[in-house]
Structures are given as C-alpha cells and as structure tokens.
Amino acid sequence: MNAFSPDPIDQALCVTAQVQPDDVPALATAGFRSIVNNRPDYEGGAGQPTSAQLEDAARKAGLEYRYLPVPPTGHTEEQARNMASVVDDLPKPVVAFCRTGRRSAALYRMGKSGT
C-alpha cells in the first residue's frame, strides 16, 4: 500500500494518501468495503491513476466506489455535505483519499459538523 496507512477519523471512515489501483486488493483484505476518491483526475499529472482505473480496481475487489473530486483548497459547504452523505450511505468501513488524506478528512469533518 502507499506510504500513508489509513488514518481513522471515526468508526465509519479512514483517510489515506493517493491510492493506486494495485493498492485496492489490500484495502479489501484490510476489511474496507467502500472507497471515496476526492482527488480530481490529473491533479498530480499524467502519472496519477484516473477515477475510471480506480473504480475498475475497486469493482474487481468487490468494493463500492464513489468519485467526489474536490480541489485542494476552497471547499464549499455543499461539497462537505456531499462527502458526509456519501460516507453515511456507503457500506462501512469506508476509506477516502486525496493527495495526502487531509482534504478528505477536512471535507468529512466539515460535512458532519454542518458548517
């Protein structure tokens, strides 16, 4: 798996840095049932896997997958509410990722707090 191991936010969600398609089977083995991708395609350049590649890997591993791309800064309340709602609706536990995991954590916390 990547250099960052999943960091628990609460019982429903862990966050981590960029997930690669080859990481997905290990996430399934670790017990995750869903993945949320908060990183826009190509944010990190052409070497970053696309959402379609990650969704394919998730489906092959038996995981639910949602793509909620959000820029690194300037998160809106609507984006945060969407993040919290998606996590609430997905099979648990959920792992969300972005470049470092901080954006995913911030979105979720902001959405859960209602601010």
N, C-alpha and C positions, 0 to 999 in steps of 0.2 A: 504494500500500500504506500501512499505518498509519505513524505517526510512528517506530515502532521497527522497524528492519530485523532480519531473523532473525540471531540470535547463535549461532554454532556451539558446541555442548557437546562433541561428538566427531564421528567420521565418520558416525554414524548419525542424529544428532539436532541440530536447531537449535531455539531457542525464540524467541518473539516476544510482543509485547503482543496485546491483543484483535484478532482477525481479523474483518473484516466480510465478508459474502457477496461484495461486489464485489472484495475482495482476492484471492479464491481463484483466479481465472484467472491472475493474476500469479504466484502461488505455483507453479502448474503450469508456467507458462512458465519460471520460475526453476529448474525441474528437480525440485521436490519431488514425491514420489509418494504421500505419506500425510500426514494431519493428525490430531493428537490435541488435543481440546478438554478442558482441565482446569477450565474455568470453569462453575460451576452456572448454569443458566438464571436470569435476572433478578437475579443478584448485583449488577449495576450498574444495576438499574432497568429499566423497561419499554423503554427505548431500546436495550438490548443485544440483539443478534440471538439467537434461540433455537438450540439444538442442531439442531433439525429444519431450520431455514433454512440453517445452515452445512453440514449433511450434504447437503442438496439441491444446494447450490452445488458442494460437493466432487465429488459424483457426476457432475454435469454437466461438470465439468472433468476427469473421468477419474481422480480421486484417491480413495484409500481414506480412510475417516473413522472415528474412534473417539471416543466421548464418555465420558470418565472424570472426572466432576465431583468436585472436592475443595475443601473450604472453604479460605479463605486461610491459616488457621493450624491447628495441631494435627494435622499429617499423621501418619497411622499407618504402621507398617511394612507392613501389608497393602496400603494404598494405594500405597506406594512400590514394592513388589514388583509390583503390578499394572501400574504405569506402565512399569517396566523390561521386563516381559514383553510388554506390548503393543508397545512400540517394537521389541523384538527380533523380534517376529512380523510386523510390517508391512513392506511394500516400502519400501526406503530410496531417498533420504533422507527423513526424517520431520521435519515442523515441528510443534511443540507450542506451545500458547498458553494464557494465562490473562490476568489484567488487565495485568500488566507483563512476564510471562515468567519472573519469579523463582520462582514456585510450581512451574511446570513443570520448571524446571532443578533445583530442590531435590528434588522427588519423584524425578526420574530418577536423580540422583546418589545419593540415599539408597537407592533400589532396587538400583542397581548395586553399591553398597558392601556391601549385605547387612545394613545396620544399621537 
